[in-house]
Amino acid sequence: MKMRVKSSVSYLVVALGLLLVTGCATLEKLWPDNSPPKAQITILYDAFGKPLGMKYDWGYAALIEYGGKRILFDTGDNPEILKKNAKIKGVDLSKLDFVVISHRHGDHIGGMSYLLDVNPKVKIYAPKENFGVFGYSLPSTFFRKEEALTPDFRYYFGLPPATMKFGSAWPQANFELIEGTTEIAPGIHLISLVSDKPGTQELHELSLAINTPDGIVLIVGCSHPGIEKIVEAAAAINKHIHLVAGGFHLVVAKDAEIEKVTTSLHDTWKVDYLAPGHCTGEPAFLALRRAFGDRYIYAGLGSQITLEATPHLVVDK
């Protein structure tokens, strides 16, 4: 009987040892440094902040790390500034899962040449627009035909291709064009909306919505379609909006408009946390800080914000 007990105990010890070794090997395979992947946003491009050595400029770019994915959102205005700021923050843009470009304005796409220098084949999600800078295609049935004309008066000598493809400003780039809300990876969605505002009418813009256990983490570029409309679209994925970061486009808004948006985000949509930047505007920074208190997270150039139940700034030591 004693022999059986000893054998059972020995077997149990060996089994536990193997389990520990296997578990450690699995962790090592998943996370080589035995730590889980980061879940945070790093602001690489903006015109305000308290960075050490980074350069201010008008534009926006952020690295989002979540669920083992590394996502660059926009590229800022200037390739050399993006390069400098990424280097100072220790961000390697050659190691990305994909890129999201919010819209075609220069202060969000100007750093594209640096991105393509270091990561020429990375998949880049961009908004689909008629004859847009990211490329376009449509069936040749879009134009009316007139068979009474002689072939030399007709497009393509009267024999147009079934699909007409139009070039982009970066013909070598690996663009995938998005129209409508699209899930591009488990829990990671792109929201596509169109601005109806004067000055940007018909401008297509993408926003990134990550469905986390704590609710939606929403990253916006300039919110030209309206930050309230973007939040509403995100709420269709998950009505709990945990964090909204990026540009809210209130930089020239009157106080009444700022108050309306602030009330909507706080009272109607009950957003947990805000991390505004870029074109949100100084008066809006103040109004949103007053409304959200300690649920307002500073998001200036160089800031790193954790993506967890209680988002907070990472303090460099």
Beta strands, then each sheet from edge to edge (+ up, - down):
strand 1: 40-45
strand 2: 61-66
strand 3: 69-73
strand 4: 98-100
strand 5: 123-127
strand 6: 136-139
strand 7: 163-166
strand 8: 174-178
strand 9: 182-185
strand 10: 188-194
strand 11: 204-212
strand 12: 215-220
strand 13: 241-247
strand 14: 273-277
strand 15: 304-306
sheet 1: 8+ 5+ 4+ 3+ 2- 1+ 15-
sheet 2: 6+ 7-
sheet 3: 9+ 10- 11+ 12- 13- 14-
end
